[in-house]
C-alpha cells in the first residue's frame, strides 16, 4: 500500500512534531498507548521482589517469582500477570483488590479464566507497606451514606503481614510523556492522557490521537473502534 516504516526513531525531543510538519506531513496520528506503570506510592515499592506487571509481561520467562506471588490490582493486566505467573511455575498466586468482584475492571472472561486456572482472590484488601517478608495488607469496607453514595474506608487496626516471595503491581498505566513534554500545544488531563474531541483531534491542529493514550488502558477492541473513527476524521481533515 506504499506505507514507509522509519524504525529506531523516537518522536519527541529531537524529531519533533514541528519538524514532521515542516518536512511536509499534513497530519500526525499518535497511538502510543500507555507503557509506564502507575506506582502504588507506598513504602517498600523499590525492594527487589517487587515488579510492575506491565514490565513482567514483556518477558515473564526471565523472572523468578518464587512459589507464592501476590498481584495488586484487578484489571486485565493484573489477570494476565496472575495467569502468567501461574503458567510459569508459581504454585500459589493471589490477586489482592480493595473492592469486590463487581468493581473489578477486568473482563468477566479474564476473571473466570483466572479462577479456573487456580488463581486465588482476596477482596477488600488494600496494600499499606511492602517489606522483605511480603506485603502488609489492611481490610477495607464499603460505607453507604444516607443519600445512597458509597465510599471505601480502611478498617483501623486491620493491618496484617501477608508473606510472599514476589509482588506484581498492576494498578493501571500512564502514558510516557516523551512527545507531550517536548512538543507545545498538546493538552493532557490530570492522568497525563492526551485530550481529544470526539473525532480524535487533539488541541493541536492536524494532530490526532486515540486508543489507550487518550482513554487509558482498555481493550484492543475499543482501540480499533476508535481508530476507525479517527482514520475517517483524518481523511476529512486532509480533504
VEXVODREN-754582 format. One line per 10 residues: number of its first residue (from 1); their letters; for each residue y, x negated, z negated of N, C-alpha, C. Coordinates in nm, 3 decimals. Layout:
VEXVODREN-754582
NUM	A	Y:X:Z:Y:X:Z:Y:X:Z; ...
This chain:
VEXVODREN-754582
1	XXXXXXXXXX	-0.123:-0.082:0.000:0.000:0.000:0.000:0.127:-0.085:0.000; 0.111:-0.217:-0.006:0.228:-0.305:0.001:0.289:-0.341:-0.132; 0.220:-0.309:-0.241:0.271:-0.344:-0.374:0.258:-0.494:-0.395; 0.363:-0.558:-0.446:0.358:-0.700:-0.477:0.353:-0.720:-0.628; 0.265:-0.808:-0.673:0.249:-0.838:-0.815:0.308:-0.974:-0.846; 0.398:-0.978:-0.943:0.456:-1.105:-0.988:0.398:-1.132:-1.127; 0.305:-1.227:-1.137:0.234:-1.248:-1.263:0.303:-1.355:-1.348; 0.264:-1.362:-1.475:0.319:-1.460:-1.570:0.471:-1.457:-1.574; 0.527:-1.338:-1.571:0.673:-1.323:-1.571:0.716:-1.221:-1.676; 0.791:-1.268:-1.774:0.839:-1.180:-1.881:0.977:-1.129:-1.847
11	XXXXXXXXXX	0.992:-0.997:-1.840:1.124:-0.939:-1.819:1.193:-0.929:-1.954; 1.314:-0.982:-1.964:1.384:-0.979:-2.092:1.490:-1.085:-2.103; 1.458:-1.197:-2.166:1.561:-1.298:-2.193:1.608:-1.376:-2.070; 1.517:-1.411:-1.979:1.554:-1.489:-1.861:1.564:-1.402:-1.737; 1.454:-1.333:-1.706:1.454:-1.238:-1.595:1.501:-1.103:-1.650; 1.631:-1.079:-1.636:1.691:-0.960:-1.698:1.693:-0.841:-1.602; 1.726:-0.723:-1.657:1.742:-0.605:-1.573:1.858:-0.626:-1.474; 1.965:-0.690:-1.523:2.078:-0.718:-1.435:2.035:-0.802:-1.314; 1.951:-0.901:-1.340:1.905:-0.989:-1.233:1.819:-0.913:-1.133; 1.733:-0.825:-1.183:1.649:-0.745:-1.093:1.735:-0.658:-1.001
21	XXXXXXXXXX	1.835:-0.592:-1.059:1.923:-0.506:-0.981:2.007:-0.588:-0.884; 2.050:-0.707:-0.929:2.129:-0.796:-0.844:2.048:-0.842:-0.722; 1.917:-0.858:-0.741:1.831:-0.906:-0.632:1.785:-0.794:-0.538; 1.836:-0.674:-0.559:1.812:-0.569:-0.461:1.720:-0.456:-0.501; 1.664:-0.462:-0.622:1.582:-0.349:-0.666:1.674:-0.231:-0.698; 1.638:-0.114:-0.649:1.724:0.003:-0.666:1.692:0.083:-0.792; 1.572:0.069:-0.842:1.537:0.135:-0.968:1.431:0.052:-1.040; 1.423:0.070:-1.170:1.329:-0.005:-1.254:1.254:0.093:-1.343; 1.123:0.073:-1.352:1.041:0.155:-1.442:0.985:0.068:-1.554; 0.999:0.115:-1.677:0.946:0.043:-1.794:0.830:0.124:-1.852
31	XXXXXXXXXX	0.712:0.063:-1.853:0.594:0.130:-1.910:0.515:0.031:-1.994; 0.584:-0.035:-2.086:0.527:-0.148:-2.159:0.445:-0.111:-2.282; 0.439:0.017:-2.316:0.355:0.058:-2.429:0.408:0.012:-2.563; 0.323:0.021:-2.663:0.360:-0.021:-2.799:0.254:-0.120:-2.849; 0.289:-0.247:-2.852:0.190:-0.350:-2.881:0.216:-0.427:-3.010; 0.321:-0.393:-3.083:0.344:-0.454:-3.214:0.294:-0.359:-3.322; 0.210:-0.407:-3.412:0.162:-0.319:-3.519:0.272:-0.289:-3.620; 0.265:-0.170:-3.678:0.358:-0.135:-3.786:0.299:-0.185:-3.919; 0.381:-0.245:-4.001:0.334:-0.301:-4.128:0.320:-0.193:-4.234; 0.235:-0.221:-4.332:0.226:-0.135:-4.450:0.344:-0.158:-4.542
41	XXXXXXXXXX	0.397:-0.281:-4.539:0.505:-0.322:-4.629:0.466:-0.313:-4.776; 0.348:-0.364:-4.807:0.304:-0.374:-4.945:0.267:-0.520:-4.973; 0.263:-0.556:-5.100:0.232:-0.693:-5.138:0.087:-0.726:-5.099; 0.070:-0.849:-5.046:-0.064:-0.895:-5.010:-0.101:-0.876:-4.865; -0.008:-0.822:-4.785:-0.041:-0.790:-4.645:-0.063:-0.915:-4.561; -0.015:-1.030:-4.608:-0.031:-1.153:-4.531:-0.156:-1.232:-4.569; -0.238:-1.179:-4.660:-0.358:-1.250:-4.703:-0.459:-1.263:-4.588; -0.549:-1.360:-4.601:-0.637:-1.396:-4.491:-0.737:-1.292:-4.448; -0.769:-1.197:-4.535:-0.869:-1.096:-4.500:-0.806:-0.966:-4.449; -0.675:-0.972:-4.419:-0.605:-0.854:-4.368:-0.571:-0.876:-4.221
51	XXXXXXXXXX	-0.608:-0.779:-4.138:-0.584:-0.789:-3.994:-0.523:-0.659:-3.943; -0.445:-0.670:-3.836:-0.390:-0.550:-3.773:-0.488:-0.502:-3.665; -0.516:-0.374:-3.670:-0.621:-0.317:-3.583:-0.592:-0.340:-3.436; -0.466:-0.331:-3.394:-0.433:-0.346:-3.253:-0.465:-0.487:-3.205; -0.454:-0.586:-3.296:-0.492:-0.724:-3.262:-0.643:-0.740:-3.264; -0.706:-0.682:-3.364:-0.852:-0.690:-3.377:-0.922:-0.633:-3.255; -0.872:-0.522:-3.202:-0.938:-0.453:-3.092:-0.933:-0.531:-2.960; -0.844:-0.630:-2.950:-0.839:-0.712:-2.829:-0.964:-0.797:-2.815; -1.018:-0.845:-2.930:-1.136:-0.933:-2.925:-1.215:-0.921:-3.055; -1.275:-0.806:-3.079:-1.347:-0.784:-3.207:-1.462:-0.881:-3.229
61	XXXXXXXXXX	-1.518:-0.935:-3.122:-1.630:-1.028:-3.138:-1.588:-1.159:-3.204; -1.458:-1.186:-3.201:-1.409:-1.312:-3.259:-1.380:-1.303:-3.408; -1.396:-1.185:-3.465:-1.365:-1.164:-3.607:-1.494:-1.156:-3.689; -1.490:-1.213:-3.807:-1.598:-1.197:-3.904:-1.543:-1.116:-4.020; -1.561:-0.985:-4.015:-1.502:-0.896:-4.114:-1.584:-0.883:-4.242; -1.708:-0.929:-4.238:-1.794:-0.912:-4.355:-1.864:-0.778:-4.353; -1.930:-0.746:-4.463:-2.011:-0.625:-4.469:-1.932:-0.499:-4.503; -1.824:-0.514:-4.581:-1.751:-0.397:-4.629:-1.607:-0.402:-4.580; -1.569:-0.302:-4.501:-1.438:-0.302:-4.436:-1.365:-0.172:-4.467; -1.235:-0.182:-4.491:-1.151:-0.065:-4.511:-1.046:-0.060:-4.399
71	XXXXXXXXXX	-1.037:0.053:-4.332:-0.935:0.075:-4.230:-0.829:0.167:-4.289; -0.703:0.123:-4.284:-0.593:0.205:-4.335:-0.527:0.276:-4.219; -0.530:0.408:-4.219:-0.474:0.486:-4.109:-0.575:0.585:-4.056; -0.529:0.681:-3.975:-0.621:0.783:-3.925:-0.585:0.830:-3.785; -0.531:0.739:-3.704:-0.505:0.770:-3.565:-0.620:0.723:-3.478; -0.604:0.733:-3.347:-0.710:0.692:-3.256:-0.739:0.542:-3.265; -0.636:0.461:-3.288:-0.657:0.317:-3.304:-0.741:0.289:-3.428; -0.713:0.363:-3.536:-0.791:0.348:-3.659:-0.938:0.382:-3.636; -0.963:0.490:-3.560:-1.101:0.528:-3.531:-1.170:0.423:-3.445; -1.098:0.372:-3.344:-1.155:0.268:-3.259:-1.190:0.144:-3.341
81	XXXXXXXXXX	-1.099:0.107:-3.432:-1.121:-0.012:-3.515:-1.241:0.008:-3.608; -1.249:0.125:-3.669:-1.360:0.154:-3.761:-1.494:0.154:-3.688; -1.497:0.218:-3.571:-1.621:0.224:-3.495:-1.661:0.087:-3.441; -1.560:0.008:-3.402:-1.588:-0.128:-3.353:-1.642:-0.215:-3.464; -1.583:-0.205:-3.583:-1.631:-0.283:-3.697:-1.776:-0.250:-3.726; -1.808:-0.122:-3.719:-1.946:-0.077:-3.741:-2.038:-0.134:-3.631; -1.991:-0.127:-3.508:-2.070:-0.173:-3.393:-2.098:-0.323:-3.401; -1.999:-0.398:-3.450:-2.015:-0.544:-3.454:-2.070:-0.596:-3.586; -2.134:-0.508:-3.665:-2.216:-0.557:-3.774:-2.173:-0.530:-3.916; -2.055:-0.474:-3.938:-2.015:-0.441:-4.075:-2.095:-0.320:-4.122
91	XXXXXXXXXX	-2.164:-0.334:-4.236:-2.254:-0.227:-4.282:-2.178:-0.107:-4.336; -2.078:-0.131:-4.418:-2.004:-0.022:-4.482:-1.859:-0.023:-4.435; -1.821:0.078:-4.358:-1.686:0.088:-4.306:-1.622:0.216:-4.359; -1.503:0.201:-4.416:-1.432:0.314:-4.476:-1.297:0.331:-4.409; -1.258:0.457:-4.388:-1.124:0.490:-4.344:-1.051:0.552:-4.462; -0.938:0.492:-4.502:-0.859:0.545:-4.612:-0.732:0.608:-4.556; -0.708:0.733:-4.595:-0.593:0.807:-4.541:-0.526:0.886:-4.652; -0.393:0.891:-4.648:-0.320:0.951:-4.759:-0.316:1.104:-4.756; -0.362:1.161:-4.645:-0.370:1.308:-4.638:-0.514:1.351:-4.612; -0.532:1.473:-4.557:-0.666:1.525:-4.535:-0.699:1.523:-4.385
101	XXXXXXXXXX	-0.820:1.566:-4.351:-0.867:1.563:-4.212:-0.774:1.642:-4.119; -0.720:1.754:-4.166:-0.634:1.838:-4.082:-0.509:1.766:-4.036; -0.465:1.665:-4.111:-0.342:1.594:-4.078:-0.364:1.466:-3.999; -0.488:1.431:-3.974:-0.517:1.308:-3.901:-0.473:1.321:-3.756; -0.409:1.216:-3.704:-0.356:1.221:-3.568:-0.462:1.186:-3.463; -0.573:1.131:-3.505:-0.681:1.101:-3.411:-0.738:1.231:-3.355; -0.793:1.226:-3.235:-0.855:1.345:-3.178:-0.979:1.382:-3.258; -1.011:1.509:-3.256:-1.129:1.557:-3.330:-1.256:1.487:-3.280; -1.260:1.460:-3.149:-1.378:1.394:-3.092:-1.394:1.254:-3.150; -1.283:1.181:-3.161:-1.288:1.045:-3.217:-1.335:1.049:-3.363
111	XXXXXXXXXX	-1.283:1.144:-3.439:-1.319:1.155:-3.581:-1.467:1.190:-3.594; -1.512:1.286:-3.515:-1.652:1.328:-3.523:-1.746:1.215:-3.481; -1.707:1.140:-3.377:-1.790:1.027:-3.334:-1.799:0.922:-3.444; -1.686:0.898:-3.511:-1.686:0.800:-3.621:-1.779:0.843:-3.733; -1.775:0.971:-3.766:-1.863:1.024:-3.872:-2.009:1.009:-3.832; -2.040:1.045:-3.707:-2.177:1.034:-3.658:-2.228:0.890:-3.658; -2.137:0.796:-3.641:-2.175:0.655:-3.637:-2.177:0.590:-3.775; -2.153:0.671:-3.879:-2.169:0.622:-4.015:-2.043:0.573:-4.083; -1.926:0.599:-4.023:-1.801:0.562:-4.087:-1.773:0.658:-4.203; -1.734:0.604:-4.318:-1.702:0.685:-4.436:-1.552:0.713:-4.442
121	XXXXXXXXXX	-1.516:0.830:-4.492:-1.375:0.868:-4.501:-1.333:0.890:-4.646; -1.220:0.831:-4.684:-1.161:0.852:-4.816:-1.023:0.915:-4.795; -1.013:1.045:-4.821:-0.887:1.115:-4.801:-0.805:1.116:-4.930; -0.677:1.143:-4.913:-0.581:1.144:-5.025:-0.583:1.013:-5.101; -0.578:0.903:-5.024:-0.572:0.769:-5.081:-0.456:0.693:-5.016; -0.374:0.629:-5.097:-0.260:0.555:-5.047:-0.267:0.409:-5.090; -0.245:0.315:-4.997:-0.251:0.173:-5.032:-0.130:0.132:-5.116; -0.155:0.059:-5.223:-0.050:0.016:-5.314:-0.028:-0.135:-5.308; -0.138:-0.210:-5.306:-0.131:-0.355:-5.310:-0.262:-0.413:-5.259; -0.253:-0.528:-5.191:-0.373:-0.596:-5.142:-0.393:-0.724:-5.224
131	XXXXXXXXXX	-0.515:-0.744:-5.269:-0.550:-0.862:-5.348:-0.671:-0.930:-5.284; -0.706:-1.047:-5.334:-0.818:-1.121:-5.276:-0.950:-1.043:-5.282; -0.965:-0.962:-5.384:-1.091:-0.889:-5.404:-1.100:-0.762:-5.318; -0.988:-0.718:-5.265:-0.988:-0.595:-5.186:-0.851:-0.531:-5.183; -0.847:-0.400:-5.197:-0.720:-0.327:-5.189:-0.709:-0.227:-5.304; -0.591:-0.217:-5.361:-0.566:-0.120:-5.468:-0.517:0.009:-5.404; -0.590:0.116:-5.426:-0.557:0.248:-5.372:-0.517:0.343:-5.484; -0.425:0.431:-5.454:-0.386:0.534:-5.550:-0.417:0.671:-5.492; -0.446:0.766:-5.579:-0.468:0.904:-5.535:-0.335:0.968:-5.496; -0.340:1.054:-5.396:-0.222:1.134:-5.360:-0.259:1.282:-5.370
141	XXXXXXXXXX	-0.159:1.365:-5.382:-0.184:1.509:-5.383:-0.071:1.581:-5.313; -0.106:1.696:-5.255:-0.009:1.776:-5.181:0.050:1.882:-5.272; 0.182:1.887:-5.279:0.251:1.987:-5.359:0.317:2.089:-5.267; 0.303:2.215:-5.302:0.363:2.323:-5.224:0.479:2.382:-5.302; 0.599:2.379:-5.245:0.719:2.432:-5.311:0.723:2.584:-5.296; 0.818:2.644:-5.367:0.830:2.790:-5.364:0.865:2.843:-5.225; 0.937:2.762:-5.149:0.975:2.806:-5.015:0.867:2.779:-4.911; 0.752:2.728:-4.957:0.640:2.705:-4.868:0.631:2.566:-4.810; 0.734:2.484:-4.829:0.730:2.347:-4.778:0.637:2.263:-4.864; 0.578:2.162:-4.800:0.484:2.077:-4.872:0.536:1.934:-4.879
151	XXXXXXXXXX	0.495:1.863:-4.981:0.529:1.722:-4.995:0.409:1.649:-5.052; 0.402:1.520:-5.025:0.291:1.439:-5.073:0.342:1.344:-5.181; 0.275:1.342:-5.293:0.316:1.255:-5.404:0.198:1.169:-5.448; 0.230:1.056:-5.505:0.128:0.967:-5.559:0.099:1.005:-5.704; -0.028:1.016:-5.736:-0.067:1.054:-5.871:-0.047:0.934:-5.964; 0.036:0.950:-6.062:0.069:0.840:-6.153:-0.053:0.793:-6.232; -0.071:0.664:-6.239:-0.181:0.607:-6.316:-0.316:0.613:-6.249; -0.319:0.646:-6.118:-0.448:0.662:-6.048:-0.488:0.537:-5.970; -0.407:0.430:-5.978:-0.437:0.309:-5.902:-0.571:0.250:-5.941; -0.649:0.212:-5.841:-0.781:0.156:-5.866:-0.819:0.057:-5.756
161	XXXXXXXXXX	-0.880:-0.053:-5.797:-0.922:-0.154:-5.700:-1.044:-0.106:-5.622; -1.033:-0.115:-5.489:-1.147:-0.087:-5.403:-1.189:-0.219:-5.342; -1.300:-0.271:-5.387:-1.345:-0.402:-5.341:-1.394:-0.395:-5.196; -1.355:-0.495:-5.118:-1.399:-0.501:-4.978:-1.381:-0.644:-4.926; -1.443:-0.669:-4.812:-1.435:-0.802:-4.751:-1.314:-0.816:-4.659; -1.281:-0.708:-4.589:-1.169:-0.714:-4.494:-1.095:-0.581:-4.491; -0.970:-0.589:-4.449:-0.885:-0.470:-4.437:-0.824:-0.470:-4.297; -0.836:-0.358:-4.227:-0.774:-0.341:-4.095:-0.660:-0.241:-4.108; -0.541:-0.283:-4.073:-0.422:-0.197:-4.084:-0.399:-0.127:-3.951; -0.399:0.008:-3.954:-0.381:0.087:-3.832:-0.289:0.205:-3.861
171	XXXXXXXXXX	-0.163:0.172:-3.894:-0.067:0.278:-3.928:0.041:0.288:-3.820; -0.004:0.300:-3.697:0.081:0.317:-3.580:0.131:0.182:-3.527; 0.197:0.190:-3.413:0.250:0.072:-3.347:0.394:0.098:-3.304; 0.464:-0.011:-3.282:0.602:-0.003:-3.234:0.616:-0.093:-3.111; 0.717:-0.066:-3.027:0.733:-0.148:-2.906:0.782:-0.289:-2.939; 0.744:-0.383:-2.855:0.810:-0.513:-2.858:0.949:-0.494:-2.800; 1.048:-0.557:-2.860:1.186:-0.531:-2.817:1.240:-0.637:-2.721; 1.150:-0.707:-2.652:1.191:-0.814:-2.562:1.290:-0.767:-2.457; 1.265:-0.651:-2.397:1.354:-0.601:-2.293:1.481:-0.544:-2.354; 1.466:-0.460:-2.456:1.581:-0.392:-2.517:1.679:-0.490:-2.579
181	XXXXXXXXXX	1.629:-0.589:-2.652:1.718:-0.681:-2.724:1.791:-0.777:-2.632; 1.744:-0.793:-2.509:1.806:-0.888:-2.416:1.877:-0.822:-2.299; 1.884:-0.690:-2.302:1.950:-0.618:-2.193:2.035:-0.506:-2.249; 2.157:-0.496:-2.203:2.250:-0.394:-2.253:2.225:-0.259:-2.187; 2.260:-0.153:-2.262:2.260:-0.019:-2.204:2.137:0.065:-2.229; 2.033:0.006:-2.292:1.912:0.083:-2.321:1.915:0.128:-2.466; 1.932:0.257:-2.487:1.934:0.310:-2.625:1.792:0.335:-2.674; 1.770:0.310:-2.801:1.640:0.337:-2.864:1.662:0.423:-2.988; 1.556:0.490:-3.032:1.568:0.571:-3.154:1.537:0.484:-3.276; 1.529:0.548:-3.394:1.510:0.471:-3.517:1.370:0.410:-3.528
191	XXXXXXXXXX	1.280:0.441:-3.437:1.147:0.381:-3.434:1.138:0.271:-3.328; 1.250:0.244:-3.260:1.251:0.141:-3.158:1.201:0.189:-3.023; 1.177:0.320:-3.009:1.127:0.376:-2.883:1.243:0.401:-2.788; 1.222:0.371:-2.660:1.328:0.389:-2.560:1.357:0.537:-2.541; 1.485:0.571:-2.544:1.527:0.711:-2.530:1.542:0.747:-2.383; 1.487:0.863:-2.346:1.496:0.912:-2.208:1.528:1.061:-2.208; 1.566:1.112:-2.091:1.577:1.257:-2.077:1.441:1.310:-2.031; 1.435:1.437:-1.998:1.306:1.499:-1.963:1.247:1.445:-1.833; 1.332:1.382:-1.751:1.283:1.326:-1.624:1.248:1.178:-1.637; 1.262:1.122:-1.757:1.227:0.983:-1.778:1.340:0.885:-1.755
201	XXXXXXXXXX	1.461:0.935:-1.728:1.576:0.847:-1.705:1.627:0.796:-1.840; 1.641:0.664:-1.852:1.693:0.605:-1.976:1.845:0.619:-1.979; 1.908:0.560:-2.079:2.054:0.565:-2.090:2.121:0.464:-1.996; 2.042:0.393:-1.919:2.098:0.300:-1.819:2.066:0.352:-1.679; 2.165:0.360:-1.596:2.149:0.417:-1.462:2.046:0.340:-1.381; 1.951:0.413:-1.322:1.850:0.353:-1.237:1.729:0.299:-1.310; 1.730:0.306:-1.443:1.618:0.254:-1.522:1.543:0.372:-1.584; 1.413:0.378:-1.560:1.327:0.487:-1.607:1.219:0.432:-1.700; 1.163:0.519:-1.782:1.055:0.478:-1.873:0.974:0.599:-1.913; 0.849:0.575:-1.948:0.766:0.681:-2.006:0.643:0.617:-2.068
211	XXXXXXXXXX	0.558:0.702:-2.126:0.439:0.653:-2.194:0.468:0.622:-2.340; 0.384:0.539:-2.398:0.395:0.510:-2.541:0.528:0.446:-2.579; 0.590:0.373:-2.486:0.716:0.307:-2.517:0.830:0.406:-2.540; 0.808:0.533:-2.499:0.909:0.637:-2.521:0.868:0.740:-2.625; 0.738:0.768:-2.639:0.697:0.872:-2.733:0.600:0.823:-2.840; 0.578:0.693:-2.847:0.489:0.641:-2.950:0.344:0.643:-2.904; 0.258:0.584:-2.986:0.117:0.569:-2.949:0.048:0.704:-2.939; 0.010:0.741:-2.818:-0.064:0.865:-2.796:-0.182:0.836:-2.703; -0.216:0.931:-2.617:-0.335:0.913:-2.533:-0.299:0.870:-2.392; -0.398:0.815:-2.321:-0.381:0.776:-2.181:-0.343:0.898:-2.098
221	XXXXXXXXXX	-0.407:1.011:-2.127:-0.381:1.133:-2.050:-0.233:1.171:-2.056; -0.174:1.166:-2.176:-0.032:1.202:-2.190:0.057:1.106:-2.113; 0.021:0.979:-2.113:0.099:0.880:-2.039:0.089:0.904:-1.889; -0.030:0.938:-1.841:-0.050:0.964:-1.698:0.030:1.087:-1.654; 0.027:1.192:-1.733:0.103:1.313:-1.700:0.252:1.283:-1.693; 0.302:1.208:-1.793:0.444:1.172:-1.795:0.480:1.085:-1.675; 0.390:0.994:-1.637:0.417:0.903:-1.526:0.432:0.977:-1.394; 0.355:1.083:-1.377:0.367:1.162:-1.253:0.504:1.228:-1.244; 0.552:1.277:-1.357:0.685:1.340:-1.361:0.793:1.236:-1.331; 0.782:1.119:-1.393:0.881:1.014:-1.375:0.878:0.958:-1.233
231	XXXXXXXXX	0.759:0.946:-1.175:0.749:0.898:-1.036:0.828:0.990:-0.942; 0.817:1.120:-0.966:0.892:1.217:-0.887:1.042:1.200:-0.910; 1.081:1.174:-1.033:1.222:1.156:-1.067:1.280:1.032:-0.998; 1.200:0.924:-0.998:1.244:0.800:-0.933:1.260:0.823:-0.784; 1.166:0.896:-0.724:1.172:0.925:-0.580:1.298:1.003:-0.547; 1.330:1.102:-0.631:1.452:1.181:-0.608:1.576:1.096:-0.627; 1.572:1.006:-0.725:1.686:0.917:-0.751:1.712:0.826:-0.631; 1.606:0.771:-0.575:1.620:0.679:-0.462:1.671:0.751:-0.337; 1.631:0.876:-0.322:1.678:0.952:-0.207:1.825:0.989:-0.219
